[in-house]
Every structure is written in C-alpha cells, then in structure tokens.
C-alpha cells in the first residue's frame, strides 16, 4: 500500500469544558494547519469523524468543521465508527489522496460528552443491539469491561494487581502530557483504594467520558516534497476490518456469539485480525514496532491488546507488563500518552489523538514522556459493533 504524509497534528486538551464540540475540533484543526505550515485555503478535502449526539447538524462532521473554518470549496466526508471513527475518517482521506482526488486533507474529530457513562440514544429501539444490551441485561460499558477482565482472569490467571499495575504505569506517563485530563500519578495502592464500579474493576481503572478534539493534516508524498519535507512521518497502514465468521468471542453490545459446532473457528480472532491487516499493509511486523497507543477503556483491556497486537504470546501479557517492557524506557512502551485512562473518551477524536501522539514521539517532540529512538508506532482503537481500528505510522 502506498503511503501518505502526516504534515500536521493538533489537539484540544481533554476535559469537561462545557462548550460546543465544534470549538474543540476547530482548535485542533488550526493547530494541525499551523504545525504543517499549510493554509486552510489549500485544503481540498475534509474528513470528519462523528458521533451520534451533541448536535452535529445531520451528523455531518465534515461539513460542520468546514463551515466553522470558513467554507473554501473543499470536498467533505463524515465517518461514524464509534471509537474507530477517527481511523475510518483517516482511511477515507488516505483513499482520496492515493486516488488522486485530493492532495491536502484535514482529518478532524471532536466530542462533547454528557455526564456519567455513555448510554444509548433515547427511545425504544428493540432492533438496536446497543439499546438491547442496556435494557435487557443492564450491561453498561463498565460491565462490558469487567466481563473482559473476568475472562482474562479465568483464562490466563490475571489478578487485580495486574490491572492496577497497568493504571499505575499509564498514570506515570500521563502526568507529563499537557493534553491529558487526569495528569496525576497513581500507585497500585491508590487504585486498590478506589471504589469498585464493576467487579473486579475499580474507579481508577475505568475510562471516563471527556470533551476533546484532535486533527491531522495529511497529504500526498509529492505535495510534502513540494514543501521541502523530504522524509515526513507517514501513514504506512490502516486497518478497519470487520470480524470473520464465525466470531466466537463475546463482544458487547452483541449478546451472543457465532457457534463453532458446525463451522471451524478462524485461526485468528477478530482483534488479532485488526493487527494482521495493519502489519500486512505496512510491510512490517510487531517486532518492528517501537511504541504503541492502545485502547485502554479499562486497564484490563490493555493486557489483551499486548497479545492481540503480537507484542507477546497469548497468556504472557502479565509477565510482559511486569518486566517493564511497556513502560517508557522499556523495550516497547505502550500508552506513553497516558492512554484513555488519562484522557477519557471523546469518541470521534480518540483514534486521531493516538496518531497525534505517535507523530510527536517519532519527531522527538514528546518532552518528558519521549520514547527514545521511536521510528515505528502503531495504534489499536476498536469501535463497538464490529469496527476494527489500527493505524501504523513510521518515519
């Protein structure tokens, strides 16, 4: 797969600011434009990542941000993929550039979240699996996270201390991130002392909801060279795959799995296939990765991603963590940004924000959370409802 250049990155800090999401996206977009040294008038495509709340006019994020920045005739697109929306929006922008339909694309996602945990839209919708999982079994997102944690404990012997170690590690990283909402370091003891939300997970191990925005300015390689940028950070692979039948691992909001009684289960599960696709496109393997930003909606989920992204063998995530490998200074730092535990969920922005972090790291601009020698980074940010999400960037 041909590559595209990432010339600019921008972010609005995460928090609970109480403003319209457009403000956050515009600040992030202007930051990306300034970082790239590109005028808004030169952008010919806007790819917006959207959510299904917060007053998006017709849920058209691309046009919403184009209007806020000042209509310039650019083509637009809007992508919804739950937490994978940002990766989907980047994938659309890449397709436009590689097809020759665009040279300069702006990818933007932003969100304003309600108080408390995310809930389905109002109304009675018995054909909506997300509505059903809340109303039939009361499975809020923390319940979903806890089910995965219990599965890991049953299959691989994970302990509550392992989950707390993930949170403590990420908080050590996040305290150095000016865009993080929770820039505070927590110990394993602090985690253990926080209230249980959904057993075995405690309050400090569960991702909050946040306001925030992130943006990327991506271009063709020829356009980058025309600006005198001969060796930019680039997008080398994007994975937005769906599961393969039969999908035998329960993954809410779905309430059941496919049966493997008559059809053999695939050799690789859904989340493993997300990694397979991004590595195949980029022509690298997990052994080539210098750092990763993964989807830690709970501290327990991060352990699963170590294995699903190929960083260690199945059942070895806990020992991989305890070895120090995933801390800054280790062999493969994970969530040097502090992860979603430090940021919270701003759903359409988070997959884009992960790429921003990798770009800052590869450029050597990450300050006290810098991963030395970082050249190749990968993300994992699954959207529910069968949306895979991974982006691989490299110098």
PyMOL commands that set and color helices and strands:
alter all, ss='L'
color gray80, all
select helices_A, chain A and resi 21-36+40-42+57-59+61-69+82-99+129-137+141-156+160-174+188-193+203-205+221-226+270-282+286-288+299-308+317-322+339-343+347-363+367-369
alter helices_A, ss='H'
color red, helices_A
select strands_A, chain A and resi 4-15+45-49+75-79+104-111+196-198+201-202+211-219+234-239+291-294+333-334+376-380+390-394
alter strands_A, ss='S'
color yellow, strands_A
deselect
rebuild
show_as cartoon
